[in-house]
Amino acid sequence: MKLALLDPEGRIAAHERMPTAGFEGHRAVLARMAEAVRRLVEQVPGGEVGGVGVGVPGMVEMASGVTGDLPNLPGRWQGVAVGPELAAATGLPVHLINDARAFALAEARLGAARGAETALCVTVGTGIGGAVIAFGRVLFGLGGAAGEVGHLIVQPGGVVCTCGNRGCVEPLATGPAIAAEAVRRVVQGFSTRLFERAEGDLDAITPELVDQAAEAGDAVAAEVLEDAGRWLGLALAGAIATLAPEVVVIGGGVARPGGVYWRSAEATARGHVHVMAIDEVRFLPAALGYDAGVVGAALWGRGRAA
């Protein structure tokens, strides 16, 4: 979990970071969130904080502040009144937003999509989140669900996704997917130094380690990243053909700008769009880096409370 206190210009004045520890249950997580919010509020003269925005990884009823389904958290948090409970614990207005939409809001206001009328924003980590910028504003759509790029189907009949469908891009192109495929190849005896780099511990094979190995010339590591990037690129191609964005902003901890995964995703997307001027589309890394999501959530909380 990341928390940030924003000044009136949208700059981070203070921040905190802590393990989610979702296995302890939502009440314990919310209690830690409330404590951290109070610590940040104490740093503001007079305690004048306009509101709290919370970016959540999944479906949310934005009007009520109740989560619908957070598939990557233990228990999935279905029907948890995050907004009302956090508001009661902090005494502040609380507004929820999907974390990918928060990411897009920050990049549209302050980052790589600033000034663009249309943009596709994608973040790749444990899952794949997405959002659409239309007419310079985040497009929420029905139930605030617009932009779920991670659940575009690219392999009909493929592996089961957390959403229940088969063949979504998310289980094929995320950090866990990269690590799992790398481990599979090590176990099956592929010629790679990944096991050596992990010092003999399969659990130490992470997307970052795979990326480092690929950059050092490990062909197996590079192929794992190329394959994952290709799946993402196919999903991006469909979204680009649908939206015709000026900019594609990619963030998260997996898609390192200029890395093997990024190059594969961009090349695949460009190679599969033939109904618009794809050469005019710019692929840009998130300008706000790892802070984009938390900044966007705070902006949402401030804007909704105003």
C-alpha positions in Angstrom: 0.0 0.0 0.0 1.2 3.5 -0.8 -0.2 6.7 0.7 0.6 10.3 -0.4 -0.3 13.7 0.9 -0.6 16.2 -2.0 -0.1 19.9 -1.8 -2.4 22.3 -3.8 -0.2 21.9 -6.9 -0.5 18.1 -6.9 3.1 17.6 -5.6 3.7 14.9 -3.0 4.3 16.6 0.4 4.6 13.4 2.4 4.2 9.7 1.7 4.2 6.3 3.3 4.5 2.7 2.0 3.7 -0.5 3.8 2.9 -4.2 3.0 -0.7 -4.8 2.3 -0.8 -8.0 4.3 -4.1 -8.8 2.7 -4.1 -12.3 4.2 -5.0 -10.7 7.6 -8.4 -9.7 6.2 -9.9 -6.5 5.1 -10.6 -5.1 8.6 -6.9 -5.3 9.5 -5.9 -3.7 6.2 -8.4 -0.8 6.6 -7.2 -0.2 10.2 -3.6 0.2 9.0 -4.8 2.5 6.2 -6.7 4.7 8.7 -3.7 4.9 11.0 -1.5 6.0 8.1 -4.0 8.6 6.9 -4.1 10.0 10.4 -0.3 10.2 10.5 -0.2 12.1 7.2 -3.0 14.5 8.3 -1.0 15.3 11.5 1.7 16.8 9.2 -0.7 19.4 7.8 -1.0 22.7 9.7 -4.4 22.8 11.2 -5.2 19.3 9.8 -6.9 20.9 6.8 -7.1 18.0 4.3 -9.9 18.1 1.7 -10.5 14.4 1.3 -9.2 11.0 0.8 -9.1 9.1 -2.5 -8.5 5.3 -2.5 -7.4 3.4 -5.6 -8.5 -0.2 -5.4 -7.4 -3.1 -7.7 -10.7 -4.2 -9.1 -14.4 -3.4 -9.4 -15.9 -0.7 -7.2 -19.2 1.0 -6.8 -17.9 4.5 -7.0 -21.1 6.2 -5.6 -21.3 4.1 -2.5 -17.6 3.3 -1.9 -18.2 -0.4 -1.7 -15.9 -2.8 -3.5 -17.3 -5.3 -6.0 -14.5 -7.8 -6.6 -10.8 -7.4 -6.0 -9.6 -10.7 -7.5 -5.9 -10.3 -6.6 -6.5 -9.8 -2.9 -7.3 -12.7 -0.5 -11.0 -13.0 0.0 -11.6 -10.8 -3.0 -13.2 -8.1 -0.8 -16.6 -8.5 -2.3 -19.1 -6.1 -0.8 -16.6 -4.4 1.6 -17.7 -0.8 2.5 -14.2 0.6 2.2 -15.3 4.2 1.7 -17.8 4.4 4.6 -15.5 2.5 7.0 -12.4 4.6 6.2 -14.5 7.8 6.4 -15.8 6.7 9.9 -12.3 5.9 11.1 -10.7 9.2 9.8 -13.5 11.7 9.9 -12.7 12.7 6.3 -14.7 12.3 3.1 -13.5 9.2 1.2 -14.0 8.4 -2.5 -13.0 5.2 -4.3 -11.7 4.8 -7.8 -10.2 1.8 -9.6 -6.4 1.9 -9.4 -5.8 1.9 -13.1 -8.2 4.8 -13.6 -6.4 6.6 -10.8 -3.1 6.0 -12.7 -4.7 7.4 -15.8 -6.1 10.5 -14.0 -2.6 11.4 -12.7 -1.0 10.9 -16.1 -3.7 12.9 -17.8 -3.4 15.8 -15.3 0.3 15.8 -14.6 2.1 13.2 -16.6 2.7 11.7 -20.0 -0.9 12.1 -21.3 -1.1 15.7 -20.3 -2.5 17.8 -23.2 -3.6 14.7 -25.1 -7.3 14.6 -26.1 -7.3 10.8 -26.4 -5.0 8.4 -24.7 -4.9 4.7 -23.7 -3.2 4.1 -20.3 -2.0 0.7 -19.2 -0.3 -0.5 -16.1 1.4 -3.9 -15.9 2.3 -5.5 -12.6 0.6 -8.3 -10.7 -2.4 -7.7 -13.0 -3.0 -5.5 -16.1 -5.0 -2.4 -15.5 -6.2 0.0 -18.2 -8.0 3.3 -18.6 -9.2 5.5 -21.4 -8.7 9.3 -21.7 -11.4 10.9 -24.0 -11.6 14.6 -24.5 -8.9 15.1 -21.9 -10.9 13.3 -19.2 -10.9 9.8 -17.8 -13.7 7.8 -19.3 -15.4 5.7 -16.6 -18.2 4.1 -18.6 -20.9 1.9 -17.1 -20.1 1.2 -13.5 -16.7 2.9 -13.8 -15.4 -0.1 -15.7 -14.1 1.4 -18.9 -10.6 0.5 -20.0 -10.2 -3.1 -18.7 -7.5 -3.9 -21.2 -6.3 -6.8 -19.1 -9.5 -8.7 -19.8 -9.4 -8.5 -23.6 -9.3 -12.1 -24.9 -6.2 -12.8 -27.0 -6.2 -16.6 -26.7 -9.7 -18.1 -27.0 -10.0 -21.2 -24.8 -6.7 -20.4 -23.1 -5.8 -20.3 -19.4 -8.4 -19.3 -16.9 -8.3 -15.7 -15.7 -9.2 -14.4 -12.3 -12.3 -12.8 -13.9 -13.6 -16.3 -14.9 -12.9 -16.0 -18.6 -10.4 -18.1 -20.6 -7.7 -16.5 -22.7 -7.6 -13.0 -21.2 -4.2 -11.2 -21.7 -3.8 -10.7 -17.9 -2.7 -14.3 -17.0 -0.4 -14.3 -20.0 1.5 -11.0 -19.7 1.9 -10.0 -16.1 4.8 -10.2 -13.7 3.5 -13.5 -12.2 3.1 -15.0 -15.7 6.6 -14.1 -16.6 8.1 -15.6 -13.4 6.0 -18.8 -13.8 7.0 -19.3 -17.4 10.7 -18.7 -16.5 10.5 -21.2 -13.7 8.8 -23.8 -16.0 11.7 -23.5 -18.5 14.3 -23.9 -15.8 12.6 -27.0 -14.4 12.3 -28.5 -17.9 16.0 -28.1 -18.5 16.1 -25.2 -21.0 19.6 -23.8 -21.5 19.5 -20.7 -19.3 21.5 -19.2 -16.4 18.3 -18.1 -14.6 18.7 -20.8 -11.9 22.2 -19.7 -11.3 21.2 -16.0 -11.1 18.5 -17.0 -8.6 21.2 -18.7 -6.5 19.4 -22.0 -6.8 16.1 -20.7 -5.4 13.2 -21.0 -7.9 11.2 -18.6 -5.7 13.8 -15.9 -6.3 13.0 -15.9 -10.1 11.2 -12.6 -10.4 10.3 -10.6 -13.5 13.1 -8.2 -12.6 15.6 -11.0 -12.5 14.3 -12.3 -15.9 14.7 -8.8 -17.3 18.2 -8.6 -16.0 19.1 -11.9 -17.5 17.7 -11.0 -20.8 19.7 -7.8 -20.9 22.8 -9.8 -20.1 22.2 -12.0 -23.2 20.2 -15.0 -21.8 18.2 -16.1 -24.8 15.6 -18.1 -22.8 14.9 -15.1 -20.5 14.6 -12.9 -23.6 12.2 -15.3 -25.2 10.0 -15.4 -22.1 9.7 -11.6 -22.1 9.2 -11.4 -25.8 6.3 -13.9 -25.6 4.6 -12.1 -22.7 5.1 -8.7 -24.5 3.6 -10.2 -27.6 0.4 -11.1 -25.8 0.2 -7.6 -24.3 0.8 -6.1 -27.8 -2.1 -8.0 -29.2 -4.4 -6.6 -26.6 -3.1 -3.1 -27.2 -3.6 -3.5 -30.9 -7.3 -4.2 -30.3 -7.7 -1.3 -28.0 -5.8 1.1 -30.3 -7.9 0.1 -33.3 -11.0 0.7 -31.2 -10.0 4.0 -29.6 -7.4 5.6 -32.0 -5.5 7.3 -29.2 -2.9 9.9 -29.7 -0.8 8.4 -26.9 -0.4 5.0 -25.2 1.0 5.4 -21.7 2.5 2.3 -20.1 3.4 2.0 -16.5 3.8 -0.5 -13.7 6.8 -2.5 -12.6 7.0 -5.0 -15.4 7.2 -2.9 -18.6 10.6 -1.3 -18.4 10.9 1.4 -21.0 13.1 0.2 -23.8 13.3 -3.3 -22.3 12.7 -6.6 -24.2 9.1 -6.8 -22.9 8.3 -3.2 -23.9 9.9 -3.5 -27.3 7.9 -6.7 -28.0 4.6 -5.2 -26.9 5.1 -2.0 -28.9 6.3 -3.8 -32.1 3.4 -6.3 -31.9 0.8 -3.5 -31.4 2.2 -1.5 -34.2 2.3 -4.5 -36.5 -1.3 -5.4 -35.9 -3.1 -2.1 -36.4 -3.9 -1.3 -40.1 -7.1 0.8 -39.8 -5.5 4.0 -38.6 -2.3 6.0 -38.7 -0.4 3.9 -36.2 2.8 5.7 -36.9 1.3 8.8 -35.3 0.6 7.0 -32.1 3.2 7.7 -29.4 4.1 5.0 -26.8 5.3 6.7 -23.7 6.4 5.5 -20.2 4.4 6.8 -17.3 5.9 10.1 -16.3 5.0 9.7 -12.6 6.5 6.3 -12.3 5.4 4.2 -9.3 3.6 7.3 -7.8 1.1 7.7 -10.6 -1.6 5.5 -9.0 -1.4 7.1 -5.5 -1.2 10.6 -6.9 -4.3 9.9 -9.1 -6.2 8.5 -6.1 -5.4 11.6 -4.1 -6.4 13.9 -6.9 -9.7 11.9 -7.1 -10.3 12.3 -3.4 -9.6 16.0 -3.6 -11.7 16.6 -6.7 -14.7 14.7 -5.4 -14.6 16.4 -2.0 -14.4 19.9 -3.5 
